[in-house]
């Protein structure tokens, strides 16, 4: 780009984004692949997008999403759903205070991604939680149960003490059994925070004895407490989990291991927490279930097979809670296509990047190994594509539409731009379906003639289909596709004629997880209605739901063109049952009675008037809403299963002379399915080609 490189993007169908793509449907409504929320620690993703908006230079007088702050807004409310003591569900919500700065701001010289820094903040959280407990028996930080008064007051700043002085305090607590009292525990918690920030200054055996003693005594104290409400019960569960994390990090030597958190990625997260003393109640708490739900961490989409690598689970949790800036969550005012991929597309086009839409990659062909010279690395010889459609007149496809001043991707291609487009529309062409193989031509790109270097940006689910030679010849690629697994997901969106408060939701707009299957995660996205283009009167509320979708026992045949439709019908049935049977736990006034959703609440984007002779609204009203089954190989979510991360291949791998890879399935420093991982991987791929950006500029890449 900018005269140094000639870049061409070959893209399936009519839009960019893969499993992050979105489109505009009837009444300009936003139709997503699923729920997308950006986290406040997505430093690389926000930095790149902020640069994109600056370069785009939109006029705020004509485009409402001119700046990144127009496109994103902070969302500080996070919710979890758990089983109530008296049956039913209890909804726990928390407000996370603003973090310093904004995601993508330049970082200070202080490294916020050091494990010791994380653990120091974890210990501070633990102490704060203990002191905030509301129970029938309270901790007295001034005096122990035996009347003893601590030598070091609970409010003393232990950070000013030398390591030798802190070590003497620890030895005193251990030798005299002072942590058996509440006051001793409070002092120990204050010491722990200081110790963990500079753990290298202390003997490892002393730290382990201290942490295990603190954990045992704290759990003994908590066993005698009776939670007075569900919120306190939740705090007790979090305390138990935090203690297990601190003990485990020290016990497993992660502070001293050069692999850092990666050293425990062979352990399943719950298994590792259990090994370090976490109770079964805590392991099944809404907090832990929410961690799995947000990561779609269920092998084959089976709720009974949760799986999450312990090291990556801790890395994600620590980054999420302790390194967010501005807000823990950031929500988009539009769809991913509007807010992310349309700006990227426009900037890249200005830079001279060419796009070839309607090209399905069929094969990455390697050179014949027998033709390689001694010392010559294997390379990609050709790229073979099916051309799904030709553009009228041989011109360039224009993919965007403008809705209320914002360039957007439509939910369907513009058939008017395509040769034989009318016939294709009538035939029901699905350009994004893995099972719709119809095409109008084939084309092959040859190395040296058509390209010098390849960035393979397909998802790992598509690798077995498009990289058959690579998988057959390279055992590392075989291991990768065998171990780096994906999961199908399901999503639905409903537009409602009444605001959330009228439906009985009396909390602020929220993103909530760990709810009942089949849709365990819900977000109030009513703010997005302002970007849609409904006739009067517009809907009053908008809700997104998502979850995993269980895989069939046998993989569908490649010629089974009806498979996506059957799975979409399954999602629709799941959604109808969910609204009838479960939604009253969230919105008690959205039902006539449990089991009978108020179908008249659903807004119809077609604007059709109900017929005078029509009966009362029923489940058929759901046909006006939006739902999808994400079963295409490129749509499936990438899992971080225990024992699998070692099989990921880095974009920096130079086994092949002219090939690098990019995507959240690669070994990129944050190995979990999210936009931050995708951007980090893309930046690594750029470094592999051009040695820019510098590796130290890829934030969090060299993570503990």
Buried (B, 14 or more C-beta within 10 A) or exposed (E): EEEEEEBEBBBBBBBBBBBBBBBBBBBBBBBBBBBBBBBBBBBBBBBBBBEBBEEBEBEEEEBBBBBBEBBBBBBBBBBBBBBEEEEEBBBBBEEBEBBEBBBBBEBEEEEBBBBBBBBBBBBBBBBEBBEEBEBEEEBEBEEBBEEEEBEBEBEBEBEEBEEEEBBEBBEBBBEEEBBBBBBBBBBBBBBBBBBBBEBEEBEBEBBBBBBBBBBBBBBEBBEEBEBEEBBBBBBBBBBBBBBBBBBBBBBBEBBEBEEBBBBBBBBBBBEBBBBBBBBEEBBBBBBBBBBBBBBBBBBBBEBEEBBBBBBBBBBBBBBBBBBBBBBBBBBBBBBBBBBBBBBBBBBBEEEEBEBBBBBBBBBBBBBEEEEEEEEEEBBBBBBBBBBBBBBEEEEEBEBBBEBBBBBBBBBBBBBEBBBBBEEBBEEEBBBBBBBBEBBBEEBBBEBEEEBEBBBBBBBBBBBBBBBBBBBEEBEEBBBBBEBBBBBBBBBBBBBBBBEBEBBBBEBEBBBBBBBBBBBBBBBBBBBBBEBBEBEEEBBBBBBBBBBBBBBEEEEBEEEEBEBBBEBBEBBBBBBBBBBBBBBBBBBEBBBEEEEEBBBEBBBBBEEEEEEEEEEEBEBEBBEBBBBBBBBBBBBBBBBBBBEBBBBBBBBBBEEBBBBBBBBBBBBBBBBBBBBBBBBBBBBBBBBBBEEEBEEEEBBBBEBB
